[in-house]
Amino acid sequence: MALMASPPRVLAVRWQPDFGRIPHSPGCYIYKDSDHPDATILYIGKAKDLRKRVSQYFQRAIGQKTLAMLSRARHVDWIATANEVEALLLEARLIRQHKPPFNIELKENTRYAYLQLTSDAYPRILTVRTVGARVKDRKDLYGPFRDGTARVQLQQQARKLFGLRACVKMPRQVCLYYHLGQCSGPCEGKISKEEYLANVERARKLLRGESSALVAELRTGMVAASAQRRFEEARRLRDAIRAVDASAARPIVAGIRGFDEHVIVSRSLADGTMVLVLRVERGLVTGTEEYRLERGTAPELLDDFLKAYYLERPIPDELILEHALEDEALGEFLARSHDGKAISISVPKSGQRHALLEMALRNIAARIDEREHTLVALQEALRLPSLPRRIDAFDNSHLQGKDLVSACVRFTDGKPEKSKYRRFIIRTVEGNDDFAAMREAVTRRYAQHKDDVPDLILIDGGKGQLSAAYEALRAIGVSVPIIGLAKREEEVFVPGLSVPLVIDRKSAPALLLQRIRDEIHRFVIAFHRLRRSKRQIAKAST
């Protein structure tokens, strides 16, 4: 009788992951035999959509090997990335790091290659296929690159843009590359060593993915060359800027380094604070850890968390944080705990460290409801007694005192709730009296609907409009926190304070208030135009 392969089976096991906590984003998923920190990693995979891919294991027919893996699995972890290519490279590094028993395709990853800037007096760019002891200057390794074509194109682009030599041994006279404009000719002194090394540093920025800083530097040089009528050099720099801008974005995964890093970010939630630690070992992203703290806010708790976290754990050579430490002495404490060795604590704004910080932020954002974090931050900034889940906003509109109208919009959990939008034709006010119009609108909105008051009221205007709305609330016996948002400087006013509250205009809470203000402004202007149009049509028909 002929042997037949066993048919695929649909998984029927007791354990299933909580699919709701897995994001719809690219990344790597990691199956483990328990949720313990020292659990055995069974399988590592990458996905374009993490939740969809993980759920497929429990919905589709699967083979014997996958069934065996899932029968042992009791936990699934994940790391979100910016794109699928980055997920693929991260998958390869994690497999190489952990060697899971159920991974076979990428475990012996010999097809990946790196680019390296040599340590010669006049460095050049090489392709390196091993990162063993024979490779010097590991800090100048970039990659790995799964796509050989992309690697070659990047290598050629960096060499041609900045005139780096291609020869193994420098000749005594320039070669064909110089005459083709692809080498700066250091062998004959066509370029000074200082200028050549400056070009090497530019190539290093290109390989690191620091395109913004590189373009800014090139643009400054182009403007200077043009001002000095060195038009050929200005043209070359212009072409370099275009080439850098047009180059495809490469995945953000740390390069080979000789030290360890931890990236730590936190977010305030309604029921506490979440802290996420992204571990980077010798340049390899190895995983994440998440913690929920019950009390306090994110900035205040981070210092205490660091002390507790590293009390019984080895401290890495570098900590990458989103914000500076509140306690300046904490750095000294961590250094002493690190056997007196100097550790670096950075808050990067650009470069490779910032790329790692953004990876950590993507991962913590995928684990929480970002809108909830914004509302918690708004509650903290305004010192509100409760979470402002429901926010009403008011504004007036008229044209030289005619067709005076008001409107109210409501945002619930950071999103418009259009069934609660209201429009008011102002009837008790003559002429251009914004304050009286605001009093009427607020009174009419809540006088007969005291069971439908929000957690916060936003007035589009300064102190005058805010005072009018506050008086209206007091007159009808409604007690709700109320603020005013002035248009020009985006200043936030509260009753009883002569100066505005200090809130970063680019912070998430400020942007939420501005978005609500812009929506009420749009809504009330549309209503005013409708009223004016109707009046003009009626006038024309008589």
C-alpha positions in Angstrom: 0.0 0.0 0.0 1.3 3.4 -0.9 2.4 5.7 1.9 0.4 8.9 2.1 1.4 12.1 3.9 -0.7 13.0 6.9 -3.4 15.5 6.1 -3.2 19.0 7.7 -5.1 19.3 10.9 -7.1 22.1 12.5 -5.7 22.9 15.9 -7.8 21.7 18.9 -5.9 22.8 22.0 -7.1 24.3 25.3 -4.8 27.4 25.1 -5.3 30.3 22.8 -3.7 33.8 22.9 -5.7 36.9 23.6 -6.0 38.1 20.0 -7.4 41.5 21.1 -4.1 42.6 22.6 -2.2 41.9 19.4 -2.0 44.9 17.0 -2.8 45.0 13.3 0.8 46.1 12.4 3.9 44.6 11.0 6.3 42.9 13.4 7.6 39.6 14.8 5.6 37.1 16.9 7.3 34.8 19.4 5.7 31.6 20.7 6.9 30.5 24.2 6.1 27.5 26.4 5.0 29.9 29.3 4.7 33.5 30.1 7.7 33.3 32.5 10.6 35.7 31.7 12.9 32.6 31.3 10.4 30.7 29.2 11.7 28.6 26.2 11.2 30.3 22.9 9.6 27.7 20.5 9.2 29.6 17.3 9.8 33.1 15.9 8.0 34.4 12.8 7.3 37.7 11.0 4.0 39.1 9.8 2.6 42.0 7.8 -0.4 41.9 10.2 0.5 40.4 13.6 -3.0 39.8 14.8 -4.2 38.3 11.5 -1.1 36.0 11.2 -1.2 34.7 14.8 -5.0 34.0 14.6 -4.4 32.0 11.4 -2.6 29.4 13.5 -5.9 28.6 15.2 -8.2 29.0 12.2 -6.5 27.2 9.4 -5.5 23.6 8.8 -1.9 23.2 9.9 0.9 20.6 9.4 2.3 18.1 11.9 5.3 20.3 12.9 3.2 23.4 13.5 0.7 21.3 15.5 3.6 20.0 17.7 4.8 23.5 18.3 1.4 24.8 19.3 0.7 21.9 21.5 3.7 23.1 23.7 3.0 26.8 23.4 1.3 28.7 26.3 2.2 32.3 25.5 2.8 34.5 22.5 4.8 37.7 22.6 5.4 40.2 19.8 7.5 43.2 18.7 5.9 45.8 16.4 8.0 47.3 13.6 7.6 50.1 11.1 7.3 47.8 8.0 7.5 44.3 6.8 11.1 44.5 5.7 12.2 45.6 9.1 10.2 42.7 10.6 12.0 40.3 8.3 15.4 41.5 9.4 14.4 41.5 13.1 13.1 38.0 12.7 16.5 36.9 11.3 18.3 38.5 14.2 16.0 37.0 16.8 16.3 33.5 15.3 20.1 33.8 15.2 20.0 35.0 18.8 17.7 32.4 20.3 17.8 29.5 17.9 14.2 28.3 18.4 13.7 24.5 17.9 10.9 25.0 15.4 12.6 27.5 13.2 14.6 26.1 10.2 14.6 28.5 7.3 16.6 31.4 8.8 18.5 29.7 11.6 21.6 29.3 9.5 21.5 32.7 7.9 24.4 32.7 5.5 22.7 34.7 2.8 22.8 38.0 4.7 25.7 40.4 4.1 26.8 43.6 5.7 28.5 46.8 4.5 31.6 48.0 6.2 33.6 51.2 6.2 37.3 50.2 6.6 39.8 51.8 9.0 42.3 52.7 6.3 43.8 56.2 6.2 41.4 56.7 3.2 38.5 54.3 4.0 36.5 52.4 1.4 33.2 50.5 1.5 33.3 46.7 1.5 30.8 43.9 1.5 31.3 41.6 4.5 29.6 38.2 4.8 30.9 37.3 8.3 30.9 39.2 11.6 33.4 36.9 13.4 36.7 37.7 15.0 38.3 38.4 11.6 36.2 41.4 11.0 37.8 44.6 12.3 35.9 47.8 13.4 32.6 46.1 14.1 31.2 49.5 14.9 31.3 50.4 11.2 29.2 47.4 10.1 25.8 48.2 8.6 23.1 45.7 7.9 22.4 42.8 7.5 20.9 43.1 4.0 18.7 40.3 2.8 18.3 41.9 -0.6 21.6 41.7 -2.4 20.6 44.1 -5.1 19.6 46.8 -2.6 22.9 46.3 -0.8 24.9 46.7 -4.0 22.9 49.8 -5.0 23.5 51.4 -1.6 27.2 50.6 -1.7 27.6 52.1 -5.1 25.5 55.1 -4.2 27.5 55.9 -1.1 30.8 55.4 -3.0 29.9 57.5 -6.1 28.1 60.3 -4.2 31.1 61.0 -1.9 34.0 59.9 -4.2 35.2 57.1 -2.0 37.9 54.9 -3.5 37.2 51.4 -4.8 40.8 50.1 -5.2 42.1 47.5 -2.8 45.6 49.1 -2.7 46.0 52.8 -3.6 47.8 53.2 -6.9 50.3 56.0 -7.6 48.1 57.7 -10.1 44.4 58.1 -10.7 42.5 55.3 -12.3 39.4 55.2 -14.6 37.0 55.7 -11.7 38.4 59.2 -11.2 38.0 60.1 -14.9 34.4 58.9 -14.7 33.7 61.1 -11.8 33.2 58.2 -9.4 36.3 58.7 -7.2 37.8 61.9 -5.7 41.4 60.8 -6.5 43.1 60.7 -3.1 46.0 58.7 -4.6 47.3 61.8 -6.4 46.2 64.3 -3.8 43.2 65.5 -5.8 41.4 65.9 -2.5 42.9 66.6 0.9 42.7 64.0 3.6 40.4 66.2 5.7 37.9 66.6 2.8 38.0 62.9 2.1 37.3 62.0 5.8 34.5 64.5 5.8 33.0 62.7 2.8 33.5 59.4 4.7 31.4 60.8 7.5 28.7 61.8 5.1 28.7 58.2 3.7 28.5 56.9 7.3 25.3 59.1 7.8 23.8 57.6 4.6 24.5 54.1 5.8 23.0 54.8 9.2 19.9 56.2 7.6 20.4 59.7 8.9 19.2 61.2 5.7 17.7 64.4 7.2 21.0 65.4 8.8 22.9 64.5 5.7 20.6 66.5 3.4 20.8 69.5 5.7 24.6 69.4 5.6 24.7 69.0 1.8 22.2 71.8 1.3 24.3 74.2 3.5 27.4 73.3 1.3 25.4 73.8 -1.9 24.3 77.3 -0.8 27.8 78.3 0.2 29.3 76.9 -3.1 26.7 78.8 -5.1 27.4 82.0 -3.3 31.1 81.7 -4.0 30.3 81.0 -7.7 31.6 77.4 -7.5 28.7 76.2 -9.6 30.2 72.8 -10.6 30.5 71.9 -6.9 27.0 73.3 -6.2 25.6 71.2 -9.0 27.3 68.1 -7.6 25.9 68.7 -4.1 22.4 69.3 -5.6 22.6 66.0 -7.4 23.7 64.3 -4.1 20.7 65.8 -2.3 18.3 64.5 -4.9 19.9 61.1 -4.8 19.7 60.9 -1.0 16.0 62.1 -1.0 15.2 59.5 -3.7 16.8 56.6 -1.9 14.5 54.0 -0.5 14.0 54.0 3.3 15.9 51.2 4.9 14.7 49.2 7.9 15.5 50.5 11.3 17.3 47.8 13.2 20.4 48.4 15.2 23.7 47.7 13.6 26.5 45.6 15.1 27.8 47.3 18.3 30.1 46.4 21.1 27.7 47.3 23.9 24.2 46.7 25.3 21.3 49.1 25.3 17.9 49.3 26.9 15.2 51.6 25.5 12.6 52.5 28.2 9.3 54.3 27.5 6.2 54.7 29.6 2.5 55.8 29.2 0.0 56.9 31.8 -3.3 55.0 31.7 -6.6 55.4 33.6 -5.7 52.6 36.0 -1.9 53.2 36.3 1.2 53.4 34.2 2.6 51.0 31.6 6.4 50.8 31.2 8.0 49.0 28.2 11.7 47.9 28.0 13.2 47.2 24.6 16.4 45.2 24.9 19.2 45.6 22.5 22.2 43.3 23.0 25.4 44.1 21.0 23.2 45.8 18.5 20.7 43.0 18.2 17.1 43.7 19.2 16.3 40.7 21.4 12.9 41.4 22.8 10.6 43.5 25.0 9.3 43.5 28.5 6.2 45.3 29.8 5.1 46.3 33.3 2.0 47.9 34.7 2.4 50.1 37.7 -0.7 50.9 39.7 0.0 54.3 41.2 1.4 57.6 40.0 2.0 59.1 36.6 4.5 58.1 33.9 7.2 60.8 34.4 7.1 60.5 38.2 7.2 56.7 38.3 10.0 56.2 35.8 12.8 57.1 38.2 11.4 54.7 40.8 10.9 52.0 38.2 14.6 52.3 37.1 15.8 51.9 40.6 13.6 48.8 41.2 14.2 47.3 37.8 18.0 47.4 38.0 18.3 46.5 41.7 18.7 42.8 40.8 19.5 43.1 37.0 22.7 44.0 35.2 22.6 47.5 33.9 23.4 48.0 30.2 26.0 50.3 28.9 23.4 52.7 27.6 19.9 53.8 28.5 17.7 55.5 25.9 14.8 57.4 27.3 12.0 59.5 25.9 12.4 62.2 28.6 15.2 63.3 30.9 15.3 61.8 34.4 13.5 63.8 37.1 16.2 62.9 39.6 19.6 63.9 38.5 21.3 61.8 41.1 19.7 58.7 39.6 22.5 58.6 37.0 25.1 58.4 39.7 23.1 55.7 41.5 23.0 53.6 38.3 26.7 54.1 37.6 27.6 52.9 41.1 25.4 49.9 40.6 27.3 49.2 37.4 30.5 48.6 39.2 31.5 52.2 38.8 31.6 52.0 35.0 30.3 55.0 33.1 26.9 54.5 31.6 25.3 56.7 29.0 21.7 58.0 29.5 20.5 59.7 26.4 17.3 61.4 25.1 17.9 61.2 21.4 16.3 63.5 18.9 17.7 62.0 15.7 19.9 59.2 14.4 20.0 55.5 15.2 19.2 55.9 18.9 16.1 57.9 18.0 15.1 55.1 15.6 15.3 52.6 18.5 13.3 55.0 20.6 10.6 55.2 17.9 10.5 51.4 17.7 9.8 51.2 21.5 7.1 53.9 21.2 5.4 51.9 18.4 5.4 48.9 20.6 4.0 50.5 23.6 1.4 52.4 21.5 0.3 49.1 20.0 -0.3 47.7 23.6 -2.5 50.5 24.8 -5.3 52.7 23.5 -3.5 55.8 22.6 -6.6 57.9 22.9 -6.9 56.9 26.6 -3.3 57.9 27.1 -4.0 61.3 25.6 -7.1 61.8 27.9 -5.0 60.8 31.0 -2.3 63.3 30.0 -5.0 66.0 29.5 -6.5 65.2 32.9 -3.0 65.6 34.4 -2.3 68.8 32.5 -5.6 70.5 33.5 -5.7 68.9 37.0 -9.2 67.6 36.4 -11.0 65.5 39.0 -11.9 62.8 36.5 -11.0 61.5 33.1 -12.4 63.9 30.4 -14.0 61.2 28.3 -16.8 63.6 27.2 -15.7 67.1 26.1 -18.2 69.8 24.8 -17.0 72.8 22.9 -18.8 76.1 22.1 -18.2 78.9 19.6 -20.1 81.8 18.0 -20.3 83.1 14.5 -21.7 86.3 12.8 -21.0 88.8 10.1 -20.9 92.3 11.5 -23.5 91.4 14.1 -25.9 89.8 11.6 -27.1 86.2 11.6 -25.6 85.6 15.1 -25.5 81.9 15.8 -23.8 79.5 18.3 -23.0 75.8 18.2 -21.8 73.0 20.4 -19.9 69.8 19.5 -19.1 66.8 21.7 -16.1 64.5 21.6 -16.3 61.2 23.4 -13.1 59.3 24.1 -11.3 61.7 21.7 -13.7 61.1 18.8 -16.6 63.3 17.5 -20.0 62.2 18.7 -22.2 63.9 16.1 -25.5 62.9 17.5 -24.7 65.3 20.4 -23.9 68.3 18.1 -26.2 71.2 18.7 -26.9 74.5 16.8 -28.4 77.7 18.3 -30.0 80.7 16.7 -29.3 83.5 19.2 -32.6 85.2 19.9 -31.9 87.4 23.0 -28.9 89.3 21.8 -28.8 92.3 19.4 -25.7 93.2 17.5 -22.2 91.9 18.0 -22.1 90.7 21.6 -20.1 87.5 21.8 -20.3 87.3 25.6 -24.1 87.5 25.8 -24.4 85.0 22.9 -22.1 82.6 24.7 -24.2 82.9 27.9 -27.4 82.1 26.0 -25.9 79.1 24.1 -24.5 77.5 27.3 -27.7 78.1 29.2 -29.9 76.6 26.5 -27.6 73.6 26.1 -27.7 72.5 29.8 -30.6 74.2 31.6 -33.0 71.4 30.6 -30.4 68.7 30.1 -28.5 68.5 33.4 -28.2 64.8 33.1 -26.2 65.2 29.9 -23.3 67.4 31.1 -19.8 66.5 29.9 -16.6 66.0 31.9 -15.1 69.2 30.4 -16.3 72.2 28.5 -14.0 74.0 26.0 -14.8 77.6 25.0 -13.3 78.8 21.8 -12.1 82.2 23.0 -10.2 84.1 25.7 -11.0 85.3 29.1 -14.2 87.2 28.1 -16.0 84.3 26.5 -14.8 82.0 29.3 -16.2 84.2 32.0 -19.6 84.5 30.2 -19.9 80.7 29.9 -18.8 80.2 33.5 -21.4 82.7 34.8 -24.1 80.8 32.7 -23.2 77.5 34.3 -23.3 79.0 37.8 -26.7 80.6 37.1 -28.3 77.2 36.2 -26.5 75.3 38.9 -24.2 73.1 36.8 -20.7 72.4 38.0 -18.4 71.3 35.2 -14.7 72.0 34.7 -14.4 74.7 32.0 -11.5 76.1 30.0 -11.0 78.7 27.2 -8.6 78.2 24.3 -7.4 81.4 22.7 -6.7 81.1 19.0 -3.5 83.2 18.5 -1.1 81.6 21.0 -3.2 78.4 21.7 -3.3 79.6 25.4 -5.4 77.7 27.8 -7.3 79.8 30.4 -9.2 78.6 33.4 -11.6 80.6 35.7 -9.9 82.3 38.6 -6.4 82.3 37.1 -5.1 85.5 35.5 -2.4 83.7 33.5 -2.8 80.8 31.1 -1.8 77.3 31.9 1.5 76.2 30.4 0.9 73.2 28.0 3.2 72.2 25.2 1.5 73.2 22.0 2.8 70.1 20.3 1.8 67.6 23.0 -1.0 65.1 22.6 -3.4 66.9 25.0 -2.9 70.3 23.3 -3.4 68.8 19.9 -6.6 67.1 21.0 -7.9 70.5 22.3 -6.9 72.2 19.1 -8.7 69.5 17.0 -11.9 69.9 19.1 -11.6 73.7 18.7 -11.1 73.4 14.9 -14.2 71.1 14.7 -16.5 73.5 16.6 -15.1 76.4 14.5 -15.9 74.5 11.3 -19.4 73.5 12.5 -20.5 76.9 13.6 -19.2 78.7 10.5 -21.1 76.2 8.3 -24.3 76.9 10.3 -23.8 80.7 10.0 -23.3 80.4 6.2 -26.5 78.4 5.9 -28.5 81.0 7.9 -27.0 83.9 5.9 -27.7 82.1 2.6 -31.3 81.4 3.5 -31.8 85.1 4.5 -30.3 86.3 1.2 -32.5 83.9 -0.8 -35.6 85.1 1.1 -34.7 88.7 0.5 -34.1 88.2 -3.2 -37.5 86.5 -3.6 -39.5 89.4 -2.1 
